[in-house]
């Protein structure tokens, strides 16, 4: 402030002087009687000379994308392989085409619990014996469940692929579903939920999924379910879910790393060639409606020092023609540190530690979401800025500089998804879950590189319209009422996202 006042004083005195004074010489204007070369400071010499020239960034490394190969066994099992020979490591996994979107209404969390039971004993081994058998190979298996599918897998040394696959086949073909193990796993899932629901971000996500998709939609809940729905699950529910949704025509054996397609097919025939079952991949969930916002959903948390703000709407299904352009537009809006939203709320205003946005494409239409946590005392002003940045995408078109920064950031981040054999396995699983072509990564890079400024601007105005964004606030209800009520963003409506929906017949 003192420097600003001094500058203003000097400017005022200079303007009031009776006799104009010549400006001081600048580096671009040589002093009278001297050439420009004579007025330049002497060039640095000696060991410090390098400081005169800032270092230039090196050339970015060449983007080398993995390739995927596919085969199908006689029983219908898909085999997906990506070969990488740098290290003698292999990821081996079995991916299932049904995920948490297949949870029956009122039994949310069933897919998660059912697939986790694969870790709780198989064949003649109970939980401890199965865990010890994997430990003898120096590994531990894991299960991942998402809305479009699930995968159980393990990373092993090349020499241990065969025994590891024998154990995985036991888990997939002969899970024990032991009653005591089921109760222990169920209690563990309930404990995890109790911990998660203490987070305002999780509460915002729960309310946001319901607002974006509706409670009836298959994507309208988290994979872990809710305490009330998980508490109601029985061993028969878990067994029934697995029996309905597992089978060779609804699964894929995924092998990535130091392995070839021929080796993978031979192992698949040996360990899973006899697998039988009538399960088929489920259809994509229906496209949700995207009505204009009428409500502001408020999850009351009295005296919470921050307010979590989530805005979102249905986005796109994987493979949609607008996918790559919208990914770029979303990145410019809130997808990286230099995005418009983050630079506004964090850098310019100091309202938040960070603001984010992402497009989650799925087998069906996934969510387009932006979220942040702001100081309680600036809840209203923060919302004004969020909505202003959404509107600003129409009023201030995306610049070429913004577009290129987003394009470069998204493309350079792609290798992080397959820097390990496990990551490579996850990429293969995503291709299987979303039923995409084997060259999906190449298509993604080409789509991001080729999206034009006009296309990105069009989808920004079409999908990032603030009027179509549903709004969820988690925070102090009195503050929200005082600061948000007058903004006319919609009727303030309290919600309880962790309440159990009414049960209905299993689908």
C-alpha positions as CSV (number, residue, x, y, z in Angstrom):
1,X,0.0,0.0,0.0
2,X,2.9,2.4,0.8
3,X,4.4,1.8,-2.6
4,X,1.1,2.5,-4.3
5,X,0.6,5.8,-2.4
6,X,4.2,6.9,-3.3
7,X,3.6,6.1,-7.0
8,X,0.4,8.1,-6.9
9,X,2.1,11.1,-5.2
10,X,4.9,11.1,-7.8
11,X,2.5,11.0,-10.6
12,X,0.4,13.9,-9.2
13,X,3.5,16.1,-8.6
14,X,4.8,15.5,-12.1
15,X,1.4,16.4,-13.6
16,X,1.4,19.7,-11.6
17,X,4.9,20.8,-12.5
18,X,5.1,24.1,-14.4
19,X,7.9,23.1,-16.6
20,X,7.7,19.6,-18.2
21,X,10.8,17.5,-17.5
22,X,12.2,15.0,-20.0
23,X,11.6,11.4,-19.0
24,X,14.6,9.5,-17.7
25,X,16.4,7.4,-20.3
26,X,15.1,3.8,-20.7
27,X,16.9,0.8,-22.0
28,X,15.1,1.2,-25.3
29,X,16.0,5.0,-25.5
30,X,19.8,5.6,-25.6
31,X,21.1,8.7,-23.7
32,X,21.9,11.8,-25.7
33,X,25.2,11.4,-27.6
34,X,25.5,7.7,-26.9
35,X,24.6,4.7,-29.1
36,X,22.3,2.0,-27.8
37,X,25.2,-0.4,-27.6
38,X,27.2,2.0,-25.4
39,X,24.3,2.3,-22.9
40,X,23.7,-1.5,-22.4
41,X,25.1,-3.1,-19.2
42,X,28.3,-5.1,-19.8
43,X,27.6,-8.8,-20.6
44,X,28.3,-11.2,-17.8
45,X,31.5,-13.2,-18.2
46,X,33.2,-16.0,-16.4
47,X,31.5,-18.7,-14.4
48,X,28.4,-16.6,-13.8
49,X,27.8,-15.9,-17.5
50,X,25.1,-18.7,-17.7
51,X,22.8,-16.6,-15.6
52,X,22.2,-14.1,-18.4
53,X,20.2,-16.7,-20.4
54,X,17.2,-18.4,-18.7
55,X,17.2,-22.2,-19.3
56,X,14.7,-23.5,-21.9
57,X,12.5,-26.5,-21.2
58,X,13.5,-29.7,-23.0
59,X,11.5,-31.3,-25.7
60,X,8.6,-33.3,-24.3
61,X,9.1,-37.1,-24.6
62,X,7.3,-38.9,-27.4
63,X,3.9,-40.2,-26.4
64,X,4.0,-44.0,-26.8
65,X,0.6,-45.5,-26.2
66,X,0.1,-49.2,-25.2
67,X,-1.6,-51.6,-27.6
68,X,-4.3,-54.1,-26.6
69,X,-5.1,-57.5,-28.1
70,X,-8.3,-59.5,-27.7
71,X,-9.3,-63.2,-28.0
72,X,-12.4,-65.1,-27.1
73,X,-12.6,-68.6,-25.7
74,X,-15.2,-71.2,-26.8
75,X,-17.1,-70.6,-23.6
76,X,-17.4,-66.8,-24.4
77,X,-14.7,-65.5,-22.0
78,X,-13.0,-62.4,-23.3
79,X,-9.2,-62.3,-23.0
80,X,-7.6,-58.9,-23.0
81,X,-3.8,-58.5,-23.2
82,X,-1.3,-55.6,-23.3
83,X,2.3,-56.7,-23.6
84,X,5.1,-54.7,-21.8
85,X,8.5,-56.4,-21.5
86,X,10.5,-53.8,-19.5
87,X,10.1,-55.8,-16.2
88,X,9.2,-59.4,-15.4
89,X,5.9,-58.4,-13.9
90,X,2.3,-59.3,-14.9
91,X,-1.0,-58.0,-13.7
92,X,-3.7,-60.7,-13.7
93,X,-7.3,-59.9,-13.2
94,X,-10.8,-61.0,-13.9
95,X,-13.2,-58.2,-14.8
96,X,-17.0,-58.5,-14.5
97,X,-19.4,-56.5,-16.7
98,X,-21.8,-55.8,-13.9
99,X,-21.1,-53.1,-11.3
100,X,-22.9,-51.1,-8.7
101,X,-25.4,-49.8,-11.3
102,X,-26.9,-53.3,-11.0
103,X,-27.7,-52.8,-7.3
104,X,-31.4,-53.4,-6.7
105,X,-33.4,-50.5,-5.3
106,X,-33.1,-50.4,-1.5
107,X,-30.1,-52.7,-1.6
108,X,-27.4,-50.2,-2.6
109,X,-24.0,-51.6,-1.8
110,X,-24.8,-55.1,-2.7
111,X,-22.4,-55.3,-5.7
112,X,-19.6,-54.0,-3.5
113,X,-20.2,-56.5,-0.7
114,X,-20.8,-59.4,-3.2
115,X,-17.5,-59.0,-5.0
116,X,-15.5,-58.3,-1.8
117,X,-16.7,-61.8,-0.7
118,X,-14.4,-63.3,-3.3
119,X,-11.5,-62.4,-1.0
120,X,-13.1,-64.4,1.9
121,X,-12.3,-67.9,0.9
122,X,-12.4,-70.1,-2.3
123,X,-12.5,-73.8,-3.0
124,X,-11.0,-75.6,0.0
125,X,-9.4,-72.5,1.4
126,X,-10.9,-70.2,4.0
127,X,-10.1,-66.5,4.3
128,X,-6.8,-67.1,6.1
129,X,-5.6,-70.0,3.9
130,X,-6.5,-68.0,0.7
131,X,-4.6,-65.0,1.9
132,X,-1.6,-67.2,2.9
133,X,-1.6,-68.8,-0.5
134,X,-1.3,-65.4,-2.2
135,X,1.3,-64.4,0.4
136,X,3.4,-67.3,-0.6
137,X,3.6,-65.7,-4.0
138,X,4.6,-62.4,-2.4
139,X,1.3,-60.6,-3.3
140,X,-2.1,-59.7,-2.0
141,X,-5.2,-59.6,-4.3
142,X,-7.6,-56.6,-4.4
143,X,-11.1,-55.9,-5.6
144,X,-12.3,-52.7,-7.2
145,X,-16.0,-52.0,-7.9
146,X,-17.4,-49.1,-9.9
147,X,-20.8,-48.3,-11.5
148,X,-20.0,-50.2,-14.7
149,X,-18.2,-53.2,-13.5
150,X,-15.8,-54.8,-11.0
151,X,-12.3,-56.4,-11.1
152,X,-10.4,-58.8,-8.8
153,X,-6.7,-58.9,-9.6
154,X,-3.1,-59.1,-8.5
155,X,0.3,-58.1,-9.7
156,X,2.9,-61.0,-9.7
157,X,6.3,-61.9,-11.0
158,X,6.2,-63.4,-14.5
159,X,7.2,-66.8,-13.0
160,X,4.2,-66.8,-10.6
161,X,1.5,-66.0,-13.2
162,X,0.3,-69.6,-13.4
163,X,-0.2,-70.3,-9.6
164,X,-1.7,-66.8,-9.2
165,X,-4.2,-67.5,-11.9
166,X,-5.0,-70.9,-10.3
167,X,-6.0,-69.0,-7.1
168,X,-7.9,-66.3,-9.0
169,X,-9.8,-69.0,-10.9
170,X,-10.7,-70.6,-7.5
171,X,-12.0,-67.3,-6.3
172,X,-14.1,-66.7,-9.4
173,X,-15.4,-70.3,-9.9
174,X,-15.7,-71.6,-6.4
175,X,-16.2,-68.7,-3.8
176,X,-17.3,-70.1,-0.5
177,X,-19.5,-67.2,0.8
178,X,-18.9,-68.3,4.3
179,X,-21.6,-67.0,6.7
180,X,-19.1,-65.8,9.4
181,X,-16.9,-64.2,6.8
182,X,-19.9,-62.5,5.3
183,X,-20.8,-60.9,8.6
184,X,-17.3,-59.7,9.2
185,X,-17.1,-58.2,5.7
186,X,-20.5,-56.6,6.1
187,X,-19.4,-55.0,9.4
188,X,-16.2,-53.7,7.7
189,X,-18.2,-52.1,4.9
190,X,-20.5,-50.5,7.5
191,X,-17.5,-49.1,9.4
192,X,-16.1,-47.7,6.2
193,X,-19.4,-46.0,5.4
194,X,-19.5,-44.5,8.9
195,X,-16.1,-43.0,8.4
196,X,-16.9,-41.7,4.9
197,X,-20.2,-40.1,5.8
198,X,-18.3,-37.9,8.3
199,X,-16.9,-36.1,5.3
200,X,-18.8,-33.1,3.9
201,X,-17.4,-34.0,0.4
202,X,-19.0,-37.5,0.6
203,X,-22.3,-36.0,1.7
204,X,-22.1,-33.6,-1.2
205,X,-21.4,-36.4,-3.6
206,X,-24.4,-38.5,-2.3
207,X,-26.8,-35.6,-2.7
208,X,-25.2,-34.6,-6.0
209,X,-25.6,-38.0,-7.6
210,X,-29.2,-38.1,-6.5
211,X,-29.8,-34.6,-7.8
212,X,-28.1,-35.3,-11.2
213,X,-29.6,-38.7,-11.9
214,X,-32.5,-39.1,-9.4
215,X,-32.7,-41.7,-6.7
216,X,-34.3,-44.2,-9.1
217,X,-31.5,-44.1,-11.6
218,X,-28.8,-46.8,-11.6
219,X,-26.1,-44.1,-11.3
220,X,-27.9,-42.3,-8.5
221,X,-25.8,-43.7,-5.6
222,X,-22.3,-44.6,-4.5
223,X,-20.9,-48.1,-4.9
224,X,-20.6,-48.5,-1.1
225,X,-24.3,-47.9,-0.6
226,X,-25.7,-46.5,2.6
227,X,-25.6,-47.8,6.2
228,X,-29.3,-48.6,6.2
229,X,-29.2,-50.5,2.9
230,X,-26.0,-52.4,3.7
231,X,-27.3,-53.3,7.1
232,X,-30.3,-55.0,5.4
233,X,-28.2,-57.2,3.1
234,X,-28.2,-60.9,3.7
235,X,-25.8,-63.7,2.6
236,X,-28.5,-64.9,0.2
237,X,-28.5,-61.5,-1.4
238,X,-24.8,-61.6,-2.0
239,X,-24.8,-65.2,-3.3
240,X,-27.8,-64.4,-5.6
241,X,-26.1,-61.3,-7.0
242,X,-22.9,-63.1,-7.8
243,X,-24.7,-66.0,-9.4
244,X,-26.8,-63.7,-11.6
245,X,-24.0,-61.5,-12.8
246,X,-21.0,-63.9,-13.1
247,X,-20.3,-66.1,-16.1
248,X,-17.7,-66.3,-18.9
249,X,-19.8,-64.3,-21.4
250,X,-20.0,-61.5,-18.8
251,X,-16.4,-61.4,-17.8
252,X,-12.9,-60.8,-19.2
253,X,-9.5,-62.2,-18.2
254,X,-7.1,-59.3,-18.2
255,X,-3.3,-59.9,-18.4
256,X,-0.9,-57.0,-18.8
257,X,2.9,-56.8,-18.7
258,X,5.5,-59.4,-19.6
259,X,3.1,-61.8,-21.3
260,X,1.9,-62.4,-24.9
261,X,-1.6,-63.1,-26.3
262,X,-0.7,-66.7,-27.0
263,X,0.5,-67.3,-23.5
264,X,-2.6,-65.5,-22.1
265,X,-5.0,-67.7,-24.2
266,X,-3.2,-70.8,-23.0
267,X,-3.5,-69.8,-19.4
268,X,-7.2,-68.8,-19.8
269,X,-8.1,-72.2,-21.3
270,X,-6.2,-74.0,-18.5
271,X,-7.8,-72.1,-15.6
272,X,-11.1,-70.7,-16.9
273,X,-11.9,-72.7,-20.0
274,X,-14.4,-74.9,-18.1
275,X,-16.3,-71.9,-16.6
276,X,-20.0,-72.1,-17.4
277,X,-22.9,-69.7,-16.8
278,X,-25.6,-67.8,-18.6
279,X,-24.9,-64.3,-17.4
280,X,-24.7,-61.6,-20.0
281,X,-23.4,-58.0,-19.9
282,X,-26.3,-55.7,-18.8
283,X,-27.5,-52.9,-21.1
284,X,-26.3,-49.4,-20.6
285,X,-28.3,-47.4,-18.0
286,X,-31.0,-45.1,-19.5
287,X,-30.1,-41.5,-20.4
288,X,-31.2,-39.3,-17.5
289,X,-33.2,-36.1,-18.0
290,X,-31.4,-32.7,-17.6
291,X,-34.1,-30.3,-16.5
292,X,-33.4,-26.7,-15.4
293,X,-32.5,-26.2,-11.8
294,X,-35.4,-25.5,-9.5
295,X,-34.0,-26.5,-6.1
296,X,-30.8,-25.7,-4.1
297,X,-30.3,-28.9,-2.1
298,X,-28.9,-28.1,1.4
299,X,-27.2,-30.7,3.6
300,X,-27.3,-28.9,7.0
301,X,-24.1,-29.0,9.0
302,X,-24.5,-26.3,11.7
303,X,-21.3,-24.3,12.4
304,X,-19.3,-26.1,9.7
305,X,-16.5,-23.6,9.1
306,X,-16.5,-24.2,5.3
307,X,-19.3,-24.7,2.8
308,X,-18.9,-27.5,0.2
309,X,-20.4,-26.4,-3.1
310,X,-21.2,-28.9,-5.8
311,X,-22.8,-28.2,-9.2
312,X,-23.4,-30.8,-11.8
313,X,-25.6,-32.3,-14.5
314,X,-25.7,-35.4,-16.7
315,X,-22.7,-35.3,-19.0
316,X,-21.9,-37.8,-21.8
317,X,-21.5,-41.5,-22.3
318,X,-18.1,-42.8,-23.4
319,X,-17.6,-42.5,-27.1
320,X,-20.0,-39.6,-27.6
321,X,-18.9,-37.3,-30.5
322,X,-18.7,-34.4,-28.1
323,X,-16.7,-36.2,-25.4
324,X,-13.2,-34.8,-26.2
325,X,-14.4,-31.3,-26.9
326,X,-16.3,-31.2,-23.6
327,X,-13.4,-32.6,-21.7
328,X,-11.3,-29.7,-23.0
329,X,-14.0,-27.1,-22.1
330,X,-14.4,-28.6,-18.6
331,X,-10.7,-28.5,-18.1
332,X,-10.6,-24.8,-19.1
333,X,-13.4,-24.1,-16.7
334,X,-12.1,-26.0,-13.7
335,X,-10.0,-29.0,-14.6
336,X,-6.5,-27.8,-13.6
337,X,-4.7,-25.3,-11.4
338,X,-4.7,-22.6,-14.1
339,X,-8.4,-23.0,-14.8
340,X,-10.8,-20.1,-14.7
341,X,-12.7,-21.3,-11.6
342,X,-9.6,-22.0,-9.5
343,X,-7.8,-18.8,-10.5
344,X,-10.9,-16.9,-9.5
345,X,-11.9,-18.6,-6.2
346,X,-8.4,-19.4,-4.9
347,X,-5.9,-16.9,-6.5
348,X,-8.0,-13.8,-7.0
349,X,-10.6,-14.0,-4.2
350,X,-8.9,-16.2,-1.6
351,X,-12.3,-17.9,-0.9
352,X,-11.0,-21.5,-1.3
353,X,-8.0,-23.7,-1.3
354,X,-9.0,-25.1,-4.7
355,X,-11.9,-25.5,-7.1
356,X,-12.3,-28.4,-9.5
357,X,-14.4,-29.8,-12.4
358,X,-14.4,-33.1,-14.3
359,X,-16.3,-35.1,-16.9
360,X,-16.9,-38.7,-15.9
361,X,-17.9,-40.6,-19.0
362,X,-19.3,-44.1,-18.4
363,X,-21.1,-46.9,-20.3
364,X,-24.2,-44.8,-19.9
365,X,-24.3,-41.0,-19.5
366,X,-22.0,-40.1,-16.6
367,X,-21.9,-37.0,-14.5
368,X,-20.3,-33.6,-15.2
369,X,-19.4,-32.1,-11.8
370,X,-17.6,-29.1,-10.3
371,X,-17.0,-28.8,-6.6
372,X,-15.1,-26.7,-4.1
373,X,-15.1,-25.9,-0.4
374,X,-15.2,-22.2,0.5
375,X,-15.0,-20.2,3.7
376,X,-18.4,-20.1,5.4
377,X,-18.5,-16.3,5.5
378,X,-18.2,-16.0,1.7
379,X,-20.7,-18.7,0.8
380,X,-22.9,-16.3,-1.2
381,X,-20.2,-14.4,-3.0
382,X,-18.5,-17.7,-3.9
383,X,-21.7,-19.0,-5.5
384,X,-22.0,-15.8,-7.4
385,X,-18.5,-16.3,-8.8
386,X,-19.1,-20.0,-9.7
387,X,-22.3,-19.1,-11.6
388,X,-20.5,-16.1,-13.1
389,X,-17.7,-18.3,-14.4
390,X,-20.2,-20.7,-16.0
391,X,-22.0,-17.8,-17.6
392,X,-18.6,-16.4,-18.6
393,X,-17.9,-19.3,-20.9
394,X,-20.6,-17.8,-23.2
395,X,-19.7,-14.1,-22.5
396,X,-15.9,-14.6,-22.7
397,X,-15.2,-17.3,-25.3
398,X,-12.4,-19.7,-24.6
399,X,-9.1,-18.3,-25.8
400,X,-6.6,-20.2,-27.9
401,X,-4.1,-20.0,-25.1
402,X,-6.6,-21.5,-22.6
403,X,-7.5,-24.3,-25.1
404,X,-3.9,-25.2,-25.8
405,X,-3.0,-25.3,-22.1
406,X,-6.0,-27.7,-21.5
407,X,-5.1,-29.8,-24.5
408,X,-1.5,-30.2,-23.5
409,X,-2.3,-30.9,-19.9
410,X,-4.9,-33.6,-20.8
411,X,-2.7,-35.4,-23.3
412,X,0.5,-35.3,-21.1
413,X,-1.5,-36.8,-18.2
414,X,-2.6,-39.8,-20.2
415,X,0.5,-41.9,-19.5
416,X,-0.1,-41.7,-15.8
417,X,-3.0,-44.1,-16.3
418,X,-0.6,-46.9,-17.5
419,X,2.7,-46.2,-15.8
420,X,2.4,-49.6,-13.9
421,X,1.1,-53.0,-15.0
422,X,-1.8,-52.5,-12.6
423,X,-2.6,-49.2,-14.3
424,X,-2.4,-50.9,-17.6
425,X,-4.8,-53.5,-16.3
426,X,-7.2,-50.8,-15.2
427,X,-7.1,-49.2,-18.7
428,X,-7.9,-52.6,-20.2
429,X,-10.8,-53.0,-17.7
430,X,-12.2,-49.6,-18.6
431,X,-12.2,-50.6,-22.3
432,X,-14.1,-53.8,-21.4
433,X,-16.6,-52.1,-19.0
434,X,-17.4,-49.3,-21.4
435,X,-17.3,-51.6,-24.5
436,X,-14.9,-49.4,-26.4
437,X,-12.6,-50.4,-29.3
438,X,-9.0,-51.6,-28.5
439,X,-7.5,-48.4,-29.9
440,X,-9.5,-46.2,-27.5
441,X,-6.4,-44.5,-26.1
442,X,-5.3,-43.5,-29.6
443,X,-8.8,-42.2,-30.4
444,X,-8.7,-40.2,-27.2
445,X,-5.4,-38.5,-28.0
446,X,-6.5,-37.8,-31.6
447,X,-9.9,-36.5,-30.4
448,X,-8.1,-34.1,-27.9
449,X,-5.6,-33.0,-30.6
450,X,-8.2,-32.4,-33.3
451,X,-11.0,-30.7,-31.4
452,X,-11.3,-27.2,-32.8
453,X,-11.9,-24.0,-30.9
454,X,-15.4,-23.7,-32.4
455,X,-16.3,-27.2,-31.3
456,X,-15.0,-26.6,-27.7
457,X,-16.9,-23.3,-27.5
458,X,-20.1,-24.9,-28.8
459,X,-20.1,-27.7,-26.2
460,X,-19.1,-25.3,-23.4
461,X,-22.2,-23.2,-24.1
462,X,-24.4,-26.3,-24.6
463,X,-23.4,-28.4,-21.5
464,X,-22.0,-25.8,-19.0
465,X,-25.0,-23.6,-19.0
466,X,-25.5,-22.5,-15.3
467,X,-29.3,-22.9,-15.5
468,X,-29.0,-26.7,-16.2
469,X,-26.6,-27.2,-13.3
470,X,-28.1,-28.8,-10.2
471,X,-26.7,-27.3,-7.0
472,X,-25.8,-28.9,-3.6
473,X,-24.5,-27.1,-0.6
474,X,-23.2,-28.7,2.6
475,X,-22.7,-26.3,5.4
476,X,-24.2,-24.1,8.1
477,X,-27.9,-23.7,7.3
478,X,-28.3,-20.3,8.8
479,X,-25.4,-18.9,6.8
480,X,-26.7,-20.5,3.6
481,X,-30.2,-19.1,4.2
482,X,-28.8,-15.6,4.8
483,X,-26.3,-15.5,2.0
484,X,-27.8,-17.8,-0.7
485,X,-31.6,-17.2,-0.3
486,X,-31.5,-13.8,-2.0
487,X,-29.5,-15.0,-5.0
488,X,-32.6,-16.6,-6.6
489,X,-30.8,-19.8,-7.6
490,X,-33.7,-22.0,-6.6
491,X,-35.7,-23.0,-3.6
492,X,-33.5,-23.9,-0.6
493,X,-34.5,-27.5,0.3
494,X,-32.9,-29.5,3.1
495,X,-31.9,-33.1,2.2
496,X,-30.6,-36.1,4.0
497,X,-28.4,-37.9,1.5
498,X,-27.6,-40.7,3.9
499,X,-31.2,-41.7,4.4
500,X,-32.2,-45.1,3.1
501,X,-34.4,-45.3,0.0
502,X,-37.5,-47.5,0.1
503,X,-36.8,-51.2,-0.8
504,X,-38.3,-52.7,-3.9
505,X,-38.0,-56.0,-5.7
506,X,-34.6,-56.9,-7.0
507,X,-34.0,-56.3,-10.7
